[in-house]
């Protein structure tokens, strides 16, 4: 029998990421960079244009899609504000709020390790290492 467990959490051998595993699309959604950043911005109810201003580089289309997915997954709410022009405000649900603490730890980790990661990237980009020689590349393609 083949081991199909690519990941175990805390030594739990029952964690499987099968093709139809319900966690896969959820992880895909919340691990998306725009989703994580949007959730961080939404610590207070925020209007669409303010979210867009605070997420430098996001397009209106991508932000709209991200917010729709987060709303569909129950992580945020959308409220139409009857102003002229009509405004839309987004806020975290209790489910969305529950992600703030683990996202905060992940953010702290990225800040703490950013220089180490940049150094590793520079070393990798500087030239072929033993894992990137011609023979290894051929072996990887054969898999």
Protein Blocks (a to p, Z undefined) as FASTA:
>chain_A
ZZfbfbdeehiakbccdfklmklmmmmmmmpmklmmmmmmmmpccdfklmmmmmghiafk
lmmmmmmmmmmnopaccdddddddddddddddfklmmmmmmmmmmmmmmmmmmmmmmmmm
mmmmnoccfklgmklmmmmmmZZ
